[in-house]
Amino acid sequence: MSNMLRRKVVLAAAALVAVPLSSFAQKQPKVWRIGFLTNGTVTSSQGQLDAFVRGLRELGYADGKNFILEPRYAEGKLDRLPALVAELLAQKIDLLFAPSGIAAQAAKKSGTTIPIVFALAPDPVGQGFGQSLARPGGNMTGMTSTHTELSAKRMELLKEAFPAIKRIAVLYFLTQSPAGVAEQLAETERAAKVLGVALVTEESPSVEDFERAFASIRTRRPDALVVIENPVFFTNRVRLTDLAAELRIPAIYNVSEYVHAGGLMSYGASYADLCRRAATYAVKILNGALPGDLPIERPTKFELVINLKTAKAIGLAIPRSVLLRADDTVR
């Protein structure tokens, strides 16, 4: 081989080595750091986190390869949220997923400018997360659970399933709850008038107060119970549904997680579906979209879920007409 030819071979080989190495360096995907902030416990919030991660995977994003999660749990202690936000910001996260309205509110109050995606905010405009649903502006966007609009439907379902109902107890927690609780309570009261049933209300601020609240409800001898969703109730839903079952009356909740914890029935938006859909927004934002340009979306999946085990345990028969409309049953 001539010196000239040998030199060309060496240069060609060097080029083949250099180009792939250069291309490889350029094509290495960024590993995004995503914060997860919840007012709940690891157990009570697992479904929301799993749904979000499932949404990311459906879009081709793998944990540890394309993103790293930084979860923080307030364990039901709402006053811990500001410190947890500070912890996450110190981790230099690229985006914060704060599913609930109350977690998102704590993130907003921190003054951070990083993108914040929520999934379960009952009234995002009222909570100041955006200027409007169509164009929120700022650094926040996500999904709304729109509980208020479904309050009348829950009352109708109770009355349809148990026509003899005359008095309904409503359990709620207004203080420290996210926007939407007062509106749900007002809508429930309007529905009661239309249906011709009486309402008795009971506020309970903590899991330590549940025993007193249910004892008070028992003394008023209601025929059914409506539980208005809030973070305190959701985090402690197992204890709450246990106490509700002891009343041995029909009870309805906002979301299916209560039914899977032992509650009788629920009607509302699917929290899992909203958290899964929030992943779509997270990916869009991490790829350059501005949160303020992404409209806040309403639920598209509503579900009626009935726990037949609980119905049997407390001696209630669910009419076939209602069962046929159920999206899921717990047996």
C-alpha positions as CSV (number, residue, x, y, z in Angstrom):
1,M,0.0,0.0,0.0
2,S,1.4,3.4,-0.9
3,N,2.0,6.1,1.7
4,M,-0.7,8.2,0.1
5,L,-3.3,5.4,0.2
6,R,-2.3,4.5,3.8
7,R,-2.8,8.1,4.9
8,K,-6.3,8.2,3.3
9,V,-7.3,5.0,5.1
10,V,-6.1,6.4,8.4
11,L,-8.0,9.6,7.9
12,A,-11.2,7.8,6.9
13,A,-11.0,5.6,10.0
14,A,-10.5,8.6,12.2
15,A,-13.5,10.3,10.7
16,L,-15.6,7.2,11.3
17,V,-14.6,7.3,15.0
18,A,-15.0,11.0,15.4
19,V,-18.4,11.5,13.8
20,P,-20.3,8.9,15.9
21,L,-18.8,10.2,19.1
22,S,-19.8,13.7,18.2
23,S,-23.3,12.7,17.2
24,F,-23.7,10.6,20.3
25,A,-22.7,13.5,22.5
26,Q,-25.3,15.8,20.8
27,K,-28.1,13.3,20.9
28,Q,-27.9,12.5,24.6
29,P,-31.4,13.3,26.0
30,K,-31.7,15.7,28.9
31,V,-32.8,14.0,32.1
32,W,-35.5,16.2,33.5
33,R,-35.9,16.7,37.2
34,I,-39.6,16.7,38.1
35,G,-40.9,17.6,41.6
36,F,-44.0,15.9,43.0
37,L,-45.7,17.8,45.8
38,T,-48.7,16.4,47.7
39,N,-50.5,17.2,50.9
40,G,-51.2,13.5,51.4
41,T,-49.3,10.5,52.5
42,V,-47.2,8.1,50.4
43,T,-50.1,5.6,50.5
44,S,-53.0,8.0,49.9
45,S,-51.2,9.8,47.0
46,Q,-49.7,6.7,45.3
47,G,-52.5,6.5,42.7
48,Q,-52.0,10.0,41.6
49,L,-48.3,9.6,41.2
50,D,-48.7,6.2,39.4
51,A,-51.1,7.8,36.9
52,F,-48.8,10.7,36.2
53,V,-45.8,8.4,35.6
54,R,-48.0,6.1,33.4
55,G,-48.9,9.2,31.3
56,L,-45.2,10.0,30.9
57,R,-44.4,6.4,29.9
58,E,-47.2,6.5,27.3
59,L,-45.4,9.4,25.8
60,G,-42.1,7.6,25.6
61,Y,-40.5,9.0,28.8
62,A,-38.9,6.5,31.1
63,D,-38.1,7.1,34.8
64,G,-34.4,7.3,35.3
65,K,-33.7,7.8,31.6
66,N,-35.7,10.8,30.6
67,F,-36.8,12.1,34.0
68,I,-36.0,11.8,37.7
69,L,-38.8,12.3,40.3
70,E,-38.4,14.2,43.5
71,P,-41.5,13.4,45.6
72,R,-42.4,15.3,48.8
73,Y,-45.3,14.3,51.1
74,A,-46.9,16.6,53.7
75,E,-48.4,13.5,55.4
76,G,-51.7,15.4,56.0
77,K,-50.0,18.3,57.7
78,L,-50.8,21.3,55.5
79,D,-48.5,23.6,57.3
80,R,-45.5,21.5,56.1
81,L,-46.2,22.4,52.4
82,P,-44.2,25.7,52.2
83,A,-41.1,24.0,53.6
84,L,-41.5,21.1,51.1
85,V,-41.8,23.5,48.2
86,A,-38.5,25.1,49.4
87,E,-36.9,21.7,49.5
88,L,-37.9,20.9,45.9
89,L,-36.8,24.3,44.6
90,A,-33.4,23.7,46.2
91,Q,-33.2,20.5,44.1
92,K,-33.2,22.7,41.0
93,I,-36.3,20.9,39.6
94,D,-37.3,21.7,36.0
95,L,-41.1,21.4,36.6
96,L,-43.3,20.9,39.6
97,F,-46.3,18.6,39.5
98,A,-48.7,19.5,42.4
99,P,-51.9,17.6,41.8
100,S,-54.2,19.0,44.4
101,G,-55.4,22.6,44.6
102,I,-54.0,23.1,48.0
103,A,-50.5,21.8,47.0
104,A,-50.5,24.0,43.9
105,Q,-51.6,26.9,46.1
106,A,-48.5,26.4,48.3
107,A,-46.3,26.3,45.3
108,K,-47.8,29.5,43.9
109,K,-47.3,31.3,47.2
110,S,-43.6,30.5,47.1
111,G,-43.2,33.0,44.2
112,T,-41.3,30.5,42.1
113,T,-41.3,31.0,38.3
114,I,-40.7,27.4,37.4
115,P,-43.6,25.7,35.6
116,I,-46.3,24.2,37.8
117,V,-48.8,21.7,36.6
118,F,-51.8,20.8,38.7
119,A,-54.5,18.1,38.1
120,L,-57.2,18.3,40.7
121,A,-57.9,22.0,41.3
122,P,-61.6,22.5,41.8
123,D,-61.5,26.2,40.9
124,P,-58.2,27.2,39.3
125,V,-59.2,30.7,38.2
126,G,-60.7,31.4,41.6
127,Q,-57.6,30.2,43.3
128,G,-55.5,32.5,41.2
129,F,-53.7,29.8,39.1
130,G,-54.7,31.5,35.8
131,Q,-56.5,34.5,34.4
132,S,-58.9,32.2,32.6
133,L,-59.3,28.6,31.7
134,A,-58.7,29.3,28.0
135,R,-55.5,31.3,28.5
136,P,-54.1,31.1,32.1
137,G,-51.0,33.2,31.5
138,G,-48.2,32.9,34.1
139,N,-46.3,29.7,35.0
140,M,-49.3,27.5,36.0
141,T,-51.7,25.2,34.1
142,G,-53.3,21.8,34.3
143,M,-56.6,20.2,34.9
144,T,-59.7,21.1,36.9
145,S,-61.8,18.6,38.7
146,T,-65.0,20.8,38.6
147,H,-66.6,19.2,41.6
148,T,-69.2,21.9,42.1
149,E,-71.1,21.2,38.9
150,L,-71.5,17.5,40.0
151,S,-72.9,18.1,43.5
152,A,-76.6,18.1,42.3
153,K,-76.0,14.9,40.3
154,R,-74.8,13.1,43.5
155,M,-77.9,14.2,45.3
156,E,-80.0,12.9,42.4
157,L,-78.2,9.5,42.4
158,L,-78.8,9.1,46.1
159,K,-82.5,9.9,45.8
160,E,-82.8,7.6,42.8
161,A,-81.1,4.7,44.5
162,F,-82.9,5.2,47.8
163,P,-86.2,7.0,47.1
164,A,-87.3,6.9,50.8
165,I,-84.6,9.4,51.8
166,K,-86.0,12.4,53.6
167,R,-83.0,13.8,55.5
168,I,-79.4,14.0,54.3
169,A,-76.3,14.8,56.3
170,V,-73.5,16.7,54.6
171,L,-69.9,16.4,56.0
172,Y,-67.5,19.1,54.9
173,F,-64.4,21.0,55.9
174,L,-64.3,24.7,54.8
175,T,-61.3,26.2,56.7
176,Q,-57.9,25.6,54.9
177,S,-59.6,23.7,52.1
178,P,-59.1,24.7,48.5
179,A,-61.6,26.8,46.6
180,G,-64.8,25.0,45.7
181,V,-66.0,23.6,49.0
182,A,-68.3,26.5,49.8
183,E,-69.6,26.3,46.2
184,Q,-70.2,22.6,46.5
185,L,-72.1,23.0,49.7
186,A,-74.3,25.7,48.2
187,E,-75.0,23.6,45.2
188,T,-75.9,20.6,47.4
189,E,-78.3,22.8,49.3
190,R,-80.0,23.9,46.1
191,A,-80.4,20.3,44.9
192,A,-81.9,19.4,48.3
193,K,-84.7,21.9,47.8
194,V,-85.4,20.7,44.3
195,L,-85.5,17.1,45.5
196,G,-87.6,18.0,48.6
197,V,-85.2,16.6,51.2
198,A,-83.9,18.2,54.3
199,L,-80.2,18.8,55.0
200,V,-78.1,18.8,58.1
201,T,-74.5,19.9,57.9
202,E,-71.4,19.0,59.9
203,E,-67.9,20.4,59.6
204,S,-64.9,18.4,60.6
205,P,-61.4,20.0,60.4
206,S,-59.2,16.9,61.2
207,V,-59.0,13.2,61.5
208,E,-58.9,13.7,65.3
209,D,-62.3,15.3,65.0
210,F,-63.9,12.5,62.9
211,E,-65.3,10.6,65.9
212,R,-67.1,13.7,67.3
213,A,-68.4,14.7,63.9
214,F,-69.9,11.3,63.2
215,A,-71.4,11.1,66.7
216,S,-73.0,14.4,66.0
217,I,-74.4,13.2,62.7
218,R,-75.8,10.1,64.3
219,T,-77.8,12.1,66.8
220,R,-79.6,13.9,63.9
221,R,-80.7,10.6,62.4
222,P,-80.1,11.2,58.7
223,D,-81.2,8.8,56.0
224,A,-78.1,9.3,53.9
225,L,-74.7,11.0,53.9
226,V,-72.9,13.3,51.4
227,V,-69.2,13.8,51.9
228,I,-67.7,16.9,50.1
229,E,-64.2,16.2,49.0
230,N,-61.2,18.0,50.6
231,P,-57.5,17.2,51.2
232,V,-58.0,16.2,54.9
233,F,-60.8,13.8,54.0
234,F,-59.0,12.3,51.1
235,T,-55.8,11.6,53.0
236,N,-57.7,9.9,55.8
237,R,-60.4,8.3,53.6
238,V,-60.0,4.8,55.1
239,R,-60.9,6.1,58.6
240,L,-63.7,8.3,57.2
241,T,-65.4,5.5,55.3
242,D,-65.1,3.2,58.2
243,L,-67.0,5.6,60.4
244,A,-69.6,6.3,57.6
245,A,-70.3,2.5,57.3
246,E,-71.0,2.4,61.1
247,L,-74.0,4.8,60.4
248,R,-75.4,2.0,58.2
249,I,-76.9,4.5,55.8
250,P,-76.1,5.3,52.1
251,A,-73.1,7.5,51.6
252,I,-71.8,9.1,48.4
253,Y,-68.4,10.7,47.7
254,N,-66.8,12.8,45.0
255,V,-64.2,10.3,43.7
256,S,-63.8,6.5,43.4
257,E,-60.8,6.4,45.8
258,Y,-63.3,6.6,48.7
259,V,-65.3,3.6,47.3
260,H,-62.1,1.5,47.0
261,A,-61.4,2.5,50.6
262,G,-64.7,1.1,51.7
263,G,-67.2,3.8,50.9
264,L,-70.6,2.9,49.3
265,M,-70.7,4.9,46.1
266,S,-69.1,7.8,44.3
267,Y,-69.7,10.0,41.3
268,G,-67.2,12.4,39.8
269,A,-64.2,13.0,37.7
270,S,-61.5,10.3,37.6
271,Y,-58.5,11.5,39.5
272,A,-56.3,8.9,37.8
273,D,-57.4,10.1,34.4
274,L,-56.7,13.8,35.3
275,C,-53.2,13.0,36.6
276,R,-52.4,10.9,33.6
277,R,-53.5,13.7,31.3
278,A,-51.4,16.2,33.3
279,A,-48.3,14.3,32.1
280,T,-49.1,15.5,28.6
281,Y,-48.8,19.1,29.7
282,A,-45.6,18.3,31.6
283,V,-44.0,16.9,28.4
284,K,-45.2,19.9,26.3
285,I,-43.7,22.3,28.8
286,L,-40.4,20.5,29.2
287,N,-40.1,20.6,25.4
288,G,-40.6,24.4,25.2
289,A,-44.3,25.2,25.5
290,L,-45.2,28.0,27.9
291,P,-47.6,27.0,30.7
292,G,-49.6,30.2,30.3
293,D,-50.4,29.3,26.7
294,L,-51.8,25.9,27.5
295,P,-55.6,26.1,28.4
296,I,-56.7,24.6,31.7
297,E,-58.7,21.5,30.8
298,R,-61.9,20.1,32.3
299,P,-62.5,16.4,33.0
300,T,-63.5,14.2,30.2
301,K,-64.0,11.0,32.2
302,F,-66.7,10.8,34.9
303,E,-67.4,7.6,36.7
304,L,-70.1,6.1,39.0
305,V,-68.5,3.5,41.2
306,I,-70.4,1.3,43.7
307,N,-69.0,-0.9,46.5
308,L,-71.3,-4.0,46.6
309,K,-69.3,-5.5,49.5
310,T,-70.1,-2.4,51.6
311,A,-73.8,-2.4,50.5
312,K,-74.1,-6.0,51.7
313,A,-72.3,-5.4,55.0
314,I,-74.6,-2.6,56.0
315,G,-77.7,-4.2,54.6
316,L,-78.5,-2.0,51.6
317,A,-79.8,-3.1,48.2
318,I,-78.7,-1.1,45.2
319,P,-81.5,-1.0,42.5
320,R,-80.6,-2.7,39.3
321,S,-81.3,0.5,37.3
322,V,-78.5,2.2,39.2
323,L,-76.1,-0.8,39.0
324,L,-76.5,-0.9,35.3
325,R,-75.2,2.7,35.0
326,A,-72.1,2.0,37.2
327,D,-68.8,2.3,35.5
328,D,-67.2,0.0,38.0
329,T,-68.2,-2.1,41.0
330,V,-66.2,-3.3,44.0
331,R,-67.2,-6.9,44.8
